Amino acid sequence: MAINFLNTVDLNKNSLDNARIQNLGADPLASSSSIGQIYYSTTAQALKVYNEILPATVPKTYEWVEVGGGVESLIADNTNTTYVDLTPTTASTGAVTITADLNAQDDTAAAATRFLSKGNTWAVPVDTNTQETYTLPVSAGTAVAGYTVADIDLTAAGATTGIKSKVTFAGKDSNIAITETANNNGIVKIALTTDVTIDDNLSLGGEISQTGAGLENKFVSPLNMTSTKITSLADPTAAQDAATKAYVDNLVEGGLTFKDGFNATSGEVDDGSGNDLYTDIDIAVGDYYVATTAGNFYGNTAIPLTVGDSVICKADAVAGASDENDWVIVQGDEGVVDLTSGNGAVSTGNAITSNASARGSVTIQSFAYGGAALVGHVPSSGTDTTFLRGDGSWAVPVDTGAIGKKVSLNSTLSYVSVADSGGVRTFSIDVSSASVFGSVSANVAKYTKCEVITAAGETVYADIARTASNLNIAFVGTPADGAYEVLLTYVG
């Protein structure tokens, strides 16, 4: 029994390898035929297709015809044989031979100089050469408003005379200058004007060099340096003049100067000198130190510094004369000093909750998941056979009845049988057997999905039919026991 496809099979541009067209000894009946259907006729030894008979009839009629073949009929129409005569020299059907005969009338001209004329005669073409000569003199040119011009004239001599055509060179005023030396062998000179006006973009592959001194270059749109430098710039003198880096650096006063890290408890700096910031070092506005060891700044418990806090000097002082008021504290005691965590019993809705303190010493509480929106960590008491439910409790999952089984198509198994008929071998699996799914309800085969695979695990397609308790898997040919396996899933 053939596999029954109930819809179009789309191979998505993949090849159909080792395919075999259906073999029949006679044309199928019209009632079981469809236009475009094909089969291989074992009687005619030819591929046949079901076509509409043309010219079309009402109602339409159809027939099975062979695909391809030789010439069935050929008619040569010799109604008009003025130039070429086509006459079949053999039969007009099957293998046909046609001879073409060019019947143009001969003339007396030599063969190498003859040409076929429209009148179907051989003739010599008429020489229409006027023997004219031409020169290309240069002239002052025809005036064009806004341009300087010069012409090159195509001038004829011989059967006809005068200017036949001309080319005008035009240079736009303030852009291109055109000059000429007139008459034959003249010269047209093209050059830039002394002052050049460029109406659109100018792109250069080299450098721009200005030789005239005391001049000023003016721009009416932004100057984009595309991330390159302006070098050799003079110091500015006016408010809107550009300034060099050196000029700006020389104007910066009171900027921050990083000095070192220090121990906030003892004041000792980290350079290894043993000097104490609090008593041994002169300080100046902009001095910048970072605490690398936590402690109270200048011993003041009201100003505790943690690692990473910064201090910036805002008033000059000599060694031993400074105090905490000479400094600006950056992020003093703003970070978390220590963090304590603990586990709560049931979530309040927040998985992690902190105490009232948001800085310094902070304690956070993690709560167990309490179901629904009461998020939290996984609660204790679970086992390797339980699962966490949506209400926050642990439970053993309920068997929904969906079970699977791999079965070898081997008739030596007690629940597998085999039968051959008409070149088709059918393996029958009794899926109601306790050896397959155990104890299951009625109609087990109807609710069992079946996939056929080879020993290598490749999915193949056989004809699968179901009874109340049996799966029948049919193959063309006689595959051996164990050549295929089926993957069964019961979803009843």
C-alpha positions as CSV (number, residue, x, y, z in Angstrom):
1,M,0.0,0.0,0.0
2,A,1.4,3.4,-1.0
3,I,2.0,6.2,1.5
4,N,-1.1,8.4,1.3
5,F,-0.2,12.2,1.2
6,L,-3.2,14.3,1.6
7,N,-1.6,17.6,0.7
8,T,1.1,18.9,-1.7
9,V,4.7,17.8,-0.9
10,D,7.1,20.8,-1.1
11,L,10.7,19.7,-1.4
12,N,11.9,23.3,-1.0
13,K,14.3,23.1,-4.0
14,N,15.9,19.9,-2.7
15,S,16.5,17.0,-5.2
16,L,14.4,13.8,-5.4
17,D,17.2,11.2,-5.6
18,N,16.7,7.6,-7.0
19,A,13.0,8.3,-7.8
20,R,11.0,5.9,-9.9
21,I,7.9,7.0,-11.9
22,Q,4.8,4.8,-11.5
23,N,4.8,1.9,-14.0
24,L,1.5,1.0,-15.7
25,G,0.6,-1.2,-18.6
26,A,-2.4,0.9,-19.7
27,D,-3.6,4.5,-19.4
28,P,-5.5,5.2,-16.2
29,L,-9.2,5.9,-16.5
30,A,-10.2,9.5,-17.0
31,S,-12.0,9.4,-13.7
32,S,-8.7,8.8,-11.8
33,S,-6.6,11.1,-14.0
34,S,-5.6,14.8,-13.5
35,I,-4.0,17.2,-15.9
36,G,-0.2,17.2,-15.6
37,Q,-0.2,13.6,-14.1
38,I,2.6,11.4,-15.4
39,Y,3.4,7.7,-15.5
40,Y,5.7,5.3,-17.4
41,S,4.0,3.1,-19.9
42,T,5.5,-0.4,-19.9
43,T,3.6,-1.1,-23.1
44,A,4.8,1.9,-25.1
45,Q,8.1,2.1,-23.2
46,A,7.7,5.8,-22.9
47,L,6.8,8.5,-20.3
48,K,3.2,9.7,-20.7
49,V,1.4,12.9,-19.4
50,Y,-2.3,13.7,-19.1
51,N,-2.9,16.8,-21.3
52,E,-5.9,18.8,-22.6
53,I,-6.6,18.2,-26.3
54,L,-6.0,21.3,-28.4
55,P,-7.6,23.2,-30.1
56,A,-9.8,23.4,-27.0
57,T,-13.3,22.0,-27.1
58,V,-16.4,22.6,-25.1
59,P,-16.6,20.8,-22.8
60,K,-12.8,20.3,-22.5
61,T,-11.4,16.9,-23.5
62,Y,-8.1,15.2,-22.3
63,E,-5.8,12.4,-23.4
64,W,-2.7,10.6,-22.4
65,V,0.3,11.5,-24.7
66,E,3.9,10.5,-24.8
67,V,6.4,13.0,-23.6
68,G,9.0,14.2,-26.2
69,G,9.5,12.2,-29.5
70,G,10.5,13.1,-33.1
71,V,8.8,15.3,-35.7
72,E,5.2,14.2,-36.2
73,S,4.5,16.3,-39.3
74,L,6.3,19.1,-41.3
75,I,4.8,21.2,-44.1
76,A,7.0,23.5,-46.2
77,D,5.0,26.5,-47.6
78,N,6.5,27.5,-51.0
79,T,3.9,30.1,-51.8
80,N,6.5,32.8,-52.0
81,T,9.7,31.4,-53.5
82,T,11.2,34.7,-54.8
83,Y,14.4,34.3,-52.8
84,V,14.6,30.9,-51.1
85,D,12.9,27.7,-52.2
86,L,12.3,25.1,-49.4
87,T,11.2,21.8,-50.7
88,P,11.1,18.6,-48.6
89,T,13.2,15.9,-50.3
90,T,11.8,13.1,-48.2
91,A,8.6,12.2,-46.4
92,S,6.7,15.0,-44.6
93,T,6.5,13.1,-41.3
94,G,9.0,11.4,-39.0
95,A,12.6,12.0,-40.2
96,V,12.3,15.0,-42.6
97,T,15.0,16.5,-44.8
98,I,14.6,20.0,-46.3
99,T,16.8,21.6,-49.1
100,A,17.1,25.4,-49.3
101,D,17.7,26.8,-52.8
102,L,18.8,30.5,-53.2
103,N,17.2,31.4,-56.6
104,A,18.6,35.0,-57.2
105,Q,19.3,35.8,-60.9
106,D,22.9,36.1,-62.0
107,D,24.5,39.2,-63.6
108,T,27.7,39.9,-65.5
109,A,29.8,41.5,-62.7
110,A,32.8,39.6,-61.4
111,A,32.0,37.3,-58.5
112,A,34.2,39.1,-55.9
113,T,32.3,42.4,-56.5
114,R,28.7,41.2,-56.7
115,F,26.1,41.8,-54.0
116,L,22.5,40.6,-53.7
117,S,20.1,43.4,-54.4
118,K,16.6,44.0,-53.2
119,G,15.4,42.9,-56.7
120,N,16.9,39.5,-56.2
121,T,19.7,40.0,-58.6
122,W,23.5,40.1,-58.3
123,A,24.7,43.7,-58.9
124,V,27.6,46.1,-58.2
125,P,26.8,48.9,-55.8
126,V,27.0,52.5,-57.1
127,D,30.0,54.6,-55.9
128,T,28.5,57.7,-54.1
129,N,31.9,59.2,-53.0
130,T,31.9,63.0,-53.6
131,Q,35.8,63.2,-53.2
132,E,35.5,66.0,-50.6
133,T,38.5,67.1,-48.4
134,Y,38.2,68.6,-45.0
135,T,40.4,70.9,-42.8
136,L,40.1,71.9,-39.1
137,P,41.0,75.6,-38.7
138,V,40.7,77.4,-35.4
139,S,38.6,80.6,-35.2
140,A,37.7,83.1,-32.5
141,G,34.5,81.3,-31.8
142,T,30.8,82.2,-31.5
143,A,30.1,84.3,-28.5
144,V,28.5,82.6,-25.5
145,A,27.3,84.9,-22.6
146,G,29.4,84.5,-19.5
147,Y,32.1,82.5,-21.3
148,T,35.3,83.0,-23.3
149,V,35.2,80.9,-26.4
150,A,37.2,79.4,-29.4
151,D,35.9,77.2,-32.2
152,I,37.4,74.4,-34.3
153,D,35.5,74.3,-37.6
154,L,35.1,71.3,-39.9
155,T,35.6,73.0,-43.3
156,A,34.9,71.2,-46.6
157,A,36.6,71.7,-50.0
158,G,35.7,69.8,-53.2
159,A,32.2,69.0,-54.5
160,T,30.9,71.1,-51.7
161,T,32.5,73.8,-49.6
162,G,32.0,75.6,-46.3
163,I,31.8,74.8,-42.6
164,K,30.1,71.5,-42.1
165,S,30.3,71.4,-38.3
166,K,32.1,73.0,-35.5
167,V,33.2,72.3,-31.9
168,T,33.1,75.3,-29.5
169,F,35.4,75.4,-26.4
170,A,33.8,77.6,-23.7
171,G,35.4,78.6,-20.4
172,K,33.2,80.1,-17.7
173,D,34.1,83.6,-16.6
174,S,36.2,83.6,-13.4
175,N,36.9,79.9,-13.8
176,I,38.5,78.9,-17.1
177,A,40.2,81.2,-19.7
178,I,40.1,80.2,-23.4
179,T,42.5,81.8,-26.0
180,E,43.3,80.8,-29.5
181,T,45.7,81.2,-32.5
182,A,43.4,81.3,-35.5
183,N,43.5,79.5,-38.9
184,N,44.8,76.0,-39.9
185,N,47.1,74.4,-37.5
186,G,45.9,76.8,-34.9
187,I,46.1,76.4,-31.1
188,V,43.3,76.5,-28.5
189,K,44.7,77.4,-25.0
190,I,42.8,76.4,-21.9
191,A,44.0,77.7,-18.5
192,L,42.7,78.9,-15.1
193,T,41.8,82.6,-14.8
194,T,44.0,84.8,-12.5
195,D,41.2,84.8,-9.9
196,V,39.3,81.5,-9.8
197,T,35.8,81.2,-8.5
198,I,34.8,77.6,-7.6
199,D,31.0,77.2,-7.4
200,D,31.0,73.7,-5.7
201,N,33.4,71.4,-3.8
202,L,37.2,71.3,-4.4
203,S,39.0,68.1,-3.6
204,L,42.9,68.0,-3.6
205,G,45.2,65.0,-3.4
206,G,48.2,67.1,-2.4
207,E,49.0,70.2,-0.3
208,I,47.6,73.8,-0.4
209,S,50.5,76.3,-0.4
210,Q,50.0,80.1,-0.2
211,T,52.9,82.2,-1.5
212,G,51.4,85.7,-1.1
213,A,52.0,87.4,2.3
214,G,49.7,89.7,4.1
215,L,46.6,88.1,2.8
216,E,43.6,86.7,4.6
217,N,41.7,83.5,3.9
218,K,38.0,83.7,4.6
219,F,35.5,80.9,5.3
220,V,31.7,81.3,5.4
221,S,31.1,77.7,6.7
222,P,32.7,75.5,9.4
223,L,36.2,74.2,8.8
224,N,36.2,70.4,9.5
225,M,39.7,69.2,10.2
226,T,38.5,65.5,10.3
227,S,40.5,64.7,13.5
228,T,43.8,66.2,12.2
229,K,45.9,68.9,13.8
230,I,46.4,72.6,13.1
231,T,50.2,73.1,13.7
232,S,52.5,76.1,14.0
233,L,49.7,78.3,15.3
234,A,50.6,81.7,16.8
235,D,49.4,82.7,20.3
236,P,46.0,84.4,20.2
237,T,45.6,88.2,20.6
238,A,41.9,88.7,20.1
239,A,38.9,87.2,21.9
240,Q,37.9,84.9,19.0
241,D,41.4,83.8,18.0
242,A,42.3,80.0,18.2
243,A,44.6,79.1,21.1
244,T,47.4,76.5,21.2
245,K,47.6,73.7,23.8
246,A,50.7,75.4,25.4
247,Y,48.8,78.7,25.7
248,V,45.9,77.0,27.5
249,D,48.1,74.9,29.8
250,N,49.9,78.1,30.9
251,L,46.6,79.7,31.9
252,V,45.5,76.7,34.1
253,E,45.9,77.6,37.8
254,G,44.7,75.7,40.9
255,G,44.2,72.4,39.0
256,L,44.1,69.1,40.8
257,T,47.5,67.4,41.4
258,F,47.4,63.8,42.4
259,K,49.9,63.2,45.3
260,D,49.6,59.7,46.7
261,G,47.5,57.3,48.7
262,F,47.5,57.5,52.5
263,N,46.5,55.7,55.7
264,A,43.4,57.6,57.0
265,T,44.1,56.5,60.6
266,S,47.9,57.4,60.9
267,G,48.1,59.9,58.1
268,E,51.2,58.1,56.6
269,V,51.5,58.4,52.8
270,D,52.1,55.4,50.7
271,D,55.4,56.5,49.0
272,G,57.5,54.6,51.7
273,S,59.0,57.8,53.1
274,G,57.2,57.4,56.4
275,N,55.9,61.0,56.2
276,D,52.6,61.9,57.9
277,L,50.2,63.9,55.8
278,Y,48.7,65.3,59.0
279,T,52.0,66.7,60.5
280,D,55.0,66.3,58.1
281,I,53.9,67.6,54.7
282,D,53.2,71.1,53.4
283,I,49.8,71.2,51.6
284,A,48.7,73.4,48.7
285,V,45.4,74.1,46.9
286,G,44.6,71.3,44.5
287,D,46.6,68.6,46.3
288,Y,44.7,65.3,45.8
289,Y,45.1,62.2,48.1
290,V,43.1,58.9,48.2
291,A,42.6,56.8,51.3
292,T,44.1,53.3,50.9
293,T,43.6,52.4,54.6
294,A,40.3,53.3,56.4
295,G,40.3,55.5,59.5
296,N,39.2,58.7,61.0
297,F,40.5,61.8,59.1
298,Y,42.9,63.7,61.4
299,G,41.5,61.5,64.2
300,N,38.0,63.0,64.0
301,T,35.4,60.3,64.5
302,A,32.9,62.5,62.8
303,I,34.8,62.1,59.5
304,P,35.5,58.4,59.0
305,L,37.2,57.6,55.6
306,T,36.8,54.3,53.9
307,V,39.1,52.8,51.3
308,G,38.7,54.8,48.0
309,D,37.5,58.0,49.6
310,S,39.3,61.2,48.3
311,V,40.5,64.4,49.9
312,I,41.3,67.6,48.0
313,C,43.1,70.6,49.6
314,K,41.2,73.9,49.5
315,A,43.6,76.0,51.6
316,D,47.4,76.2,51.8
317,A,49.1,75.1,55.0
318,V,52.6,74.4,56.2
319,A,53.6,71.0,57.7
320,G,51.9,70.5,61.1
321,A,49.5,73.4,60.7
322,S,46.8,71.7,58.6
323,D,43.6,70.2,59.9
324,E,40.4,68.5,58.4
325,N,38.9,71.9,57.6
326,D,41.6,72.6,55.0
327,W,40.2,69.7,52.8
328,V,37.2,68.8,50.7
329,I,36.0,65.3,51.4
330,V,34.8,63.4,48.3
331,Q,32.4,60.5,49.1
332,G,33.4,60.5,52.7
333,D,31.6,57.6,54.5
334,E,29.1,57.2,51.6
335,G,29.8,53.6,50.8
336,V,28.8,50.4,52.5
337,V,31.3,49.5,55.2
338,D,30.1,46.0,55.8
339,L,27.3,43.7,54.6
340,T,25.5,41.0,56.6
341,S,23.0,38.6,55.0
342,G,20.5,36.2,56.5
343,N,17.7,33.8,55.4
344,G,14.1,34.5,56.4
345,A,11.3,31.9,56.5
346,V,8.7,33.2,54.1
347,S,8.9,36.0,51.5
348,T,7.2,39.3,52.0
349,G,7.1,39.9,48.3
350,N,10.7,41.1,48.0
351,A,13.4,38.4,47.5
352,I,16.0,40.5,49.3
353,T,15.1,43.2,51.9
354,S,17.6,45.6,53.6
355,N,17.3,47.1,57.0
356,A,16.7,50.8,57.6
357,S,20.3,51.7,57.1
358,A,21.3,52.3,53.5
359,R,25.0,53.0,54.1
360,G,27.7,52.1,56.6
361,S,26.8,48.7,58.1
362,V,23.9,47.2,56.1
363,T,22.1,43.9,56.8
364,I,20.0,42.3,54.0
365,Q,17.5,39.5,54.5
366,S,16.8,36.8,51.8
367,F,13.4,35.2,52.0
368,A,12.2,31.8,50.7
369,Y,9.8,31.6,47.8
370,G,6.2,31.8,49.2
371,G,4.2,31.1,46.0
372,A,2.6,33.3,43.4
373,A,4.2,36.8,43.5
374,L,6.1,36.1,46.8
375,V,9.5,35.7,45.1
376,G,12.6,34.5,46.9
377,H,15.2,31.8,47.1
378,V,14.3,28.1,46.7
379,P,13.0,26.9,50.0
380,S,14.5,23.9,51.8
381,S,12.8,20.4,52.4
382,G,12.9,19.4,48.7
383,T,14.1,15.8,47.7
384,D,15.3,14.2,44.5
385,T,11.7,13.0,43.8
386,T,9.8,16.3,44.5
387,F,9.3,19.5,42.6
388,L,8.6,23.0,43.7
389,R,5.0,24.0,43.0
390,G,3.6,27.4,42.2
391,D,2.3,27.7,45.8
392,G,5.8,27.4,47.2
393,S,5.4,23.8,48.5
394,W,7.3,20.7,47.4
395,A,5.2,17.8,45.8
396,V,5.7,14.6,43.9
397,P,4.6,15.1,40.2
398,V,1.5,13.4,38.9
399,D,1.9,10.9,36.0
400,T,0.0,12.4,33.1
401,G,0.0,9.2,31.1
402,A,2.4,10.3,28.3
403,I,4.9,7.4,28.0
404,G,7.4,6.3,25.4
405,K,9.0,3.1,24.1
406,K,11.6,2.0,21.5
407,V,10.7,-1.2,19.7
408,S,12.7,-3.2,17.2
409,L,10.8,-4.4,14.2
410,N,11.8,-8.0,14.9
411,S,9.2,-10.8,14.6
412,T,11.1,-12.9,17.2
413,L,9.6,-10.5,19.8
414,S,6.4,-11.9,21.3
415,Y,4.4,-8.7,20.5
416,V,5.8,-8.2,16.9
417,S,4.6,-10.2,13.9
418,V,5.4,-10.0,10.2
419,A,3.4,-10.8,7.0
420,D,4.2,-10.5,3.3
421,S,1.7,-9.6,0.5
422,G,2.1,-8.3,-3.0
423,G,5.7,-7.2,-2.6
424,V,5.0,-5.4,0.7
425,R,6.2,-6.6,4.1
426,T,4.1,-5.5,7.1
427,F,5.3,-5.5,10.7
428,S,2.5,-5.5,13.3
429,I,3.2,-4.3,16.9
430,D,0.7,-5.2,19.6
431,V,0.9,-2.0,21.6
432,S,-1.6,-3.3,24.1
433,S,1.0,-5.8,25.3
434,A,2.2,-5.2,28.8
435,S,5.8,-5.5,27.3
436,V,5.2,-2.2,25.5
437,F,3.5,0.4,27.7
438,G,2.4,-1.8,30.6
439,S,-1.2,-1.4,31.6
440,V,-3.0,1.1,29.3
441,S,-6.5,1.8,28.4
442,A,-8.4,0.7,25.2
443,N,-7.6,2.1,21.7
444,V,-4.0,2.3,22.7
445,A,-2.8,2.1,19.1
446,K,-5.0,5.0,18.0
447,Y,-3.3,7.3,20.5
448,T,0.3,6.2,19.9
449,K,2.6,8.3,17.8
450,C,5.1,6.3,15.7
451,E,8.4,7.3,14.1
452,V,10.4,4.8,12.0
453,I,14.3,5.0,12.2
454,T,17.2,3.0,10.8
455,A,19.9,1.4,12.9
456,A,21.9,4.6,12.4
457,G,19.1,6.8,13.8
458,E,17.9,8.2,10.4
459,T,14.1,8.9,10.2
460,V,12.4,7.1,7.3
461,Y,8.8,7.0,6.1
462,A,6.7,3.9,5.8
463,D,3.0,3.4,5.6
464,I,1.5,3.2,9.2
465,A,-2.0,2.0,9.9
466,R,-3.7,1.5,13.2
467,T,-6.3,-0.8,14.7
468,A,-7.6,-0.7,18.3
469,S,-4.4,-2.4,19.6
470,N,-2.0,-2.8,16.8
471,L,0.3,-0.6,14.8
472,N,0.9,-1.9,11.2
473,I,4.1,-0.6,9.6
474,A,4.4,-1.5,5.9
475,F,7.5,-1.4,3.6
476,V,7.9,-2.1,-0.1
477,G,10.3,-5.1,-0.4
478,T,11.3,-7.5,2.4
479,P,13.4,-5.7,5.0
480,A,15.0,-8.1,7.5
481,D,14.1,-8.5,11.2
482,G,15.8,-5.7,13.2
483,A,16.6,-3.6,10.2
484,Y,14.3,-0.8,11.5
485,E,13.2,0.4,14.9
486,V,10.1,2.5,15.9
487,L,9.9,5.2,18.5
488,L,6.5,5.1,20.2
489,T,4.8,7.7,22.3
490,Y,1.5,7.0,24.0
491,V,-0.5,10.2,24.6
492,G,-3.9,8.7,25.5
